[in-house]
Amino acid sequence: MVATAPLKLSDVNAALLPRTITAPIFEKSVEQSAIMTLARPAPLAIDATTSVPIPMDVPQADWVGQAQKKPLSSSSVGIKQMTAKKLAVLIPVAEEVAMTNAGGLYTQLQRDLPTAFARAFDHAAIHGLTMKGAAGPFSDYLAMTTNSVVLGTSTQATGGIWADLVKGMAKVIDDDFDYTGTVADHRLKPSLLLATDTTGRPILVDTQTPGTNMASAGSLIGEPLAYSRSVSGKQRRQSTSSDSGLRAIGGDWSQAAYGVGMDITVRISKEATYIDEDGGVHSAFQENLVLILAEAYYGYVQGDASAFVKYTGTPAYGS
């Protein structure tokens, strides 16, 4: 077998990194996104001016006699237009690191970029905001729902947090939707695991699937459960983000659809300039930096907002 030469910066096309490097970034971003874990995939045109119609319900078939008029289903199926929105991140790297350990650098990018993309996507799909708090790219977002339950309302004797979660499920079902899963903030996990009945027995043992960073993390009140730090909006290692107080969103995930572009672009430059968070201008050439620009396209639409319910507040342990 012929040995493979180590990857060097000079070997990499400055316009687009090899598919073998960029493909895993997309794959892992889908795996790490809690919203993508529960919502359904749909086609996405990467041309930002092109919208793809997405049906948000199942067509209705009916019986018809010989030579009779065939039943029309379009009136019962809501259609949403999904448009590609660009997500980007610019990363300055010391040229010495990029030149001497390009393979290690891109391995690190394969670990970090999926997390960055997944968090930004989930944050926009849940709150309708960018990571900096501006209006988000999607016109639909989960927190639009008016259905809401405050966790900790039910006493331990009347079911505690289990009862609160089921009351939220009832709001969705009463609106003629199915409750098919929950996206929860990591801050809710201790409350779920410590919740007990009046005899001290745990009542939510199905949340104990190992792993704190898993998008798919078991089940809750009989339906799939996924964790995302974007639910509360307080992202780890980001002191500028704030806690919205939201602890979970559940509902009918057939009413939520996402799309992912066909490719991811990662460009590099040793001559470009960039502006930091404080407004300072930096020259990559002057400061011996390599600038790595990663861009991807995502789309998100949802049907009726009443298909979902928000859970807010943090219940006391044991409730």
TORKOLFI-165207 format. One record per residue: y, z, x of N, C-alpha, C in turn; residue in one letter. Coordinates in steps of 0.2 Angstrom, whole numbers, plus 5000, padded with zeros to 4 digits. Atoms other than C-alpha are relative to their C-alpha. Layout:
N
YZXYZXYZXA ...
// end
This chain:
319
499450005004500050005000500650005004M 499450014996501749955007500550064998V 499549945001502950105009500749974997A 499450025003504550094999500650035004T 499449974996506150115009500450044996A 499549955004507350255004500649964997P 499450035003508750204992500650025003L 499349994997510450185000500549984995K 499450025004512150164992500149935001L 499950074999512249995000499549954996S 500550045003510749934991500150004992D 499950005007511449974974500649954997V 499450045002512449844964500550044997N 499449965002514149914961500249994993A 499850015007514249844943499550034996A 500549975005512549904936499550035005L 500649974997511250024943499449974998L 500650035003509449964942499750034994P 500349985006508549984926499550065001R 500549944999507250104934500450065001T 499649944999508750224937500350024993I 499649995006509650204920499650014994T 500450005006508250184908499850084998A 500249935002507650374909500650044998P 499449975002509450424906500050004992I 500050015007509350354889499550034996F 500649975003507650404885500150085000E 499949935000508050584890500550034995K 499549985005509650594880499850004993S 500250005007508750554864499550065000V 500449955001507450684868500450075000E 499649935000508750824872500550004994Q 499549995005509850784857499650034994S 500449975006509350894842500149964994A 499950045005510150784830499649945000I 500550055000509150634836499350024999M 500649985001507650734835499850004993T 500250005007507750754816500349944996L 499750065003508850604811499549945001A 500450064999508050434809500449955004R 499650054996508450294822500149944995P 499850065003509250134816500349955005A 499750054995509849974824500750015001P 499349994998511449974833500249945004L 499750054996512549824839500450035005A 499649974995513349864855500749975001I 499450035001514749744851500450054995D 499749955004516049874845500349974994A 499750035006516749754832499549984995T 500650025004515049724824499750074997T 500349955004514449844810499349984998S 500650015003512649864805499950044994V 500149965006512249904787499350045000P 500649955000511050054786499950034993I 500149975007510250094769499850085001P 500049935000510350284766499550034995M 500549985005508950294753499549954999D 500650055001507250224748500249964994V 499950045006507350074737499650024994P 500349985006506850094719499649954997Q 500450055003505349994713499950024993A 500149995007504949974694499549954998D 500450055003503649894683500349944997W 499750055003503949724677499449954997V 500550055003503049604665500049935002G 500150074998502549424667500649974997Q 499550045001504049314668500750044998A 499449955002505249464665500550005006Q 499549994995506849494675499850065005K 500249954995506449584691500550065001K 499549955000507249754693500450005007P 499550004994508749764705500050075003L 499949934997508749914717500650015004S 499449994996510349884727500550064997S 499549955003511349994715499850075001S 500249944999510250144719500050025008S 500049994993510350124738500750005003V 499450004997511850184747500049975007G 500050044994512350074762500650035004I 499549984995513250134777500149955006K 499950044995514050034791500050045007Q 500149964993513550094809500449955005M 499750034995514750044822499950035007T 500149974993514450064841500750045003A 499549974997515550194849499950025008K 500149994993515750214868500150075002K 500049944997515350374877500049995008L 499950014993515850394895500150065004A 499949944996515950514910500149975007V 499850024993516750484927499950065005L 500249954995515950584942500249995007I 499950014993516750604959499550035004P 500549974995515550624973500249995007V 499850014992515850654992499649945002A 500350064997515450485001499450025004E 500649984996514350575013499450024997E 500549985004513250645000499649934997V 500350065003513050474991499749955006A 500350044995512750385008499450025003M 500649984997511450495015499550034996T 500549985004510550555000500149974993N 499950035006510750424987499550014995A 500549995004509050444980500050074996G 499949935003509350634977500650004996G 499450005004511050594970499849974993L 500150045006510350474957499450044996Y 500549965003508850594953500450064996T 499649955004510150724949500449974994Q 499650035006511150604938499549994994L 500550005005509550574929499850064996Q 500149945003509450754925500650024996R 499449975003511250794921500349954995D 499750045005511850634912499750004993L 500250005006510650644898500250074996P 499749945003511250824895500749994997T 499350015002513050774895500049954994A 500050055006512750624883499750034994F 500349975006511650724871500550054997A 499549955002512950864870500649974997R 499450035003514350754867499849964993A 500250035007513350654853499950054995F 500249955006512750814844500750034998D 499349975002514550884845500449964995H 499750055004515250734837499749994993A 500450015006513850714824500150074996A 499949935004514050904819500750014998I 499349985001515850934820500549954999H 499650065001516650764819500650015006G 499549994994517650804836499749985006L 500250024993517650754854499950075003T 500249944997517150884867500750045002M 499449974998519050914870500450024993K 499749975006519350954851500449954996G 499650055004520150784846499549974995A 500450035005519550684831499549965003A 500650044997517850614835499949934998G 500150075001517150444835499749984993P 500450015006516150454819500450024993F 499749985006516850454801499650054996S 500549955003515350554795499850055005D 500349944996514850724802499750054995Y 500449955004513750864796500450054997L 499649945003515051004794500449984994A 499650025006515850904780499750034994M 500349985006514650974768500350074998T 499749945003515351104756499450064998T 500549955000513651194755500050055005N 499949954994513751354765499650074998S 500349945001512751514767500250055006V 499849954994513351674777499450045001V 500649964997511851744787500250075000L 499949925000511651934785500250024993G 499849985007512151934766499450034997T 500649975003510351974760499850065004S 500249944997509852154764499249995003T 500750004997508152184774499550014994Q 500449995006507452244757499949944996A 500050065004507852084749499849945003T 500350054997507151974762500449985007G 499650014994508551974776500249935001G 499750064998508951824786499549944997I 500550055003507351734778500349984994W 499750015007508151754761500649955000A 499450044999509751684767499949935002D 500250074998508951534775499749964994L 500350035006507951494759500549994995V 499450015005509551514748500349935002K 499750064998510251374759499649944998G 500450055002508751274756500049984993M 500050015007508851294738500749964998A 499450045001510651224738499949935001K 500150074998510051064746499549974994V 500550025005508551054734500349994993I 499650015006509651084719500449944999D 499650065001510650934723499549945001D 500550055001509050834722499849965007D 500250024993508750814741499450045002F 500549974997507350864752500250045006D 499849964994507551004765499449985005Y 500550034996506650924780500150035007T 499949984994507351024795500650045001G 499449964998508651134804500149995007T 499750004993509751124819500350065001V 499749934999510151294826500350015007A 499749984994511251364839499650055004D 500449954996510451464853500250074999H 499849935002511451614848499650034994R 500349985006510451624832499350025002L 500749994999508751634841499850075001K 500249935000508751824845500050034993P 500149975007509151864827499449974996S 500650025003507751754821499450035003L 500549974997506551824833499950084999L 500049935001507052004830500050024992L 500049985007507051994811499450024998A 500749975002505752104803500150024992T 500049985007505252154785500150085000D 499949935001505352334779499550055004T 500549974996503852384789500049995007T 499950014993504452324805499649945003G 500450064998503352164806500549945000R 499650065000504252004812499849954995P 500150055006504551874798500149935002I 499850074998505051724809499649985006L 500450024994503651704822499949935001V 500150074999503651524820500649975004D 499550024995505251514831499950015007T 500249974994504351574846499849955005Q 500250054995503951404854500450015007T 499649994993504351424873500549955001P 499550054997505851344881500750014996G 499449995003507651374878500449944999T 499650065000508251194881499649954997N 500350055004507051104870500349984994M 499750035006507750994857499650024994A 500549985005506151024847499750065002S 500249934998505751204846499650044995A 500449965004504551244833500249984993G 499850015007504851274814500350064998S 499649955003505951374803499949994992L 500150005008505551414784499649944999I 500550065002504151284785500249935002G 499850064998505151144792500250005008E 499850014993505551074810500750035002P 499549964998506751174820500249975007L 499850024993507851104835500650045001A 499449964998509151204845500549955004Y 499550034997510751134851500650045001S 499449964998512251214860500649974996R 499550035004513351094850500150034993S 499949975007513051184834500650055000V 499449955000514251324838500649975004S 499550034996515251214850500250035006G 499949974993515251334864499549985005K 500550024995514451244878500050045006Q 500149964994513751334893500449975005R 499650024994514851324909500649964998R 499450035002516251254899500550054996Q 499649945002517551394897500549974995S 499550035005518751274887499850004993T 500350015007517551264872500050064997S 500049945004517651384858499450004995S 500549995005516351454846500349994993D 499850025006516551384829499850054994S 500349955005515551524820499449974997G 500650035004514251394814499450025004L 500749984997512451444818499449964998R 500650055001511351314810500349954994A 500050055005511351164799499449974998I 500650025003509951114788500049954994G 499950045006509550984775499549945000G 500450065001508850814771500249955006D 499950044994508750714788499949934999W 500050075001508350554780500749974998S 499450025002510150554775500550005007Q 499750004993510650554794499749945004A 500350054996510450404805500449995006A 499750014994510850364823499849935003Y 500250064997510850214834500250015008G 499950004993510750194853500149935003V 499950074997511450044863499449985004G 500550034997510249934872499950025008M 500049984993510749984890500650055001D 499549964997511750104900500349975006I 499750024994513050054912500350065005T 499849954995513350154928500349965006V 499650034995514650084940500250055005R 499849964994515150144957500649975003I 499450034996516750124967500250055005S 499749964994517450184984500749995001K 499350024999519150114981500550024994E 499649995006519750164963500350075001A 499749945000520850304959499850034993T 500149975006520650434945500550064999Y 499649945002521650574936499650064998I 500349955001521050744936500250044993D 499849975007521150874921500750035001E 499349985000522850934928500549955001D 499550065000523650764929500049975007G 500050024993523350744948499749935001G 500350064998523050574955499650005006V 500449994993521650554968499849935001H 500350064998521150404978499350015003S 500649994997519350384982500049975007A 499950034993519750274997500350065005F 499649964996520950405004499650075001Q 500349945000519850555000499250005002E 500750024998518150475005499550034994N 500449985005517450494988499649934997L 500350055003516250384978500150024992V 499949985007516650374959499549974996L 500550025004515250354947500250004993I 499850005007515650294930499449984995L 500550015005514350304916500249994993A 499850025007514550224899499449984996E 500550015005513450214884500249994993A 499850015007513550164866499550044995Y 500449965005512950274851500449994994Y 499850005006513150264833499750054995G 500349945005512950394818500349984994Y 499850005007513050384800499650054996V 500449965005512550494785500249984993Q 499950015007512350484767500450064996G 499749955004512850614754500150075004D 500049944996513550774763499750064997A 500349945004512850884749499250005002S 500749994998511150844757499950055006A 500049954995511550974770500350074998F 499749945001511951154771500250045007V 499849974994512951254784499850084999K 500149934999512451434790500550035005Y 499449974996513851534797499850085001T 500149934999513951714804499450015004G 500549984996512851814815499750064997T 500349945003511651934806499950065005P 500349954996511252104813499350005002A 500750014999509652114822499650054995Y 500449975005508252164810500149984993G 499850015007509152104795499649944997S 
// end
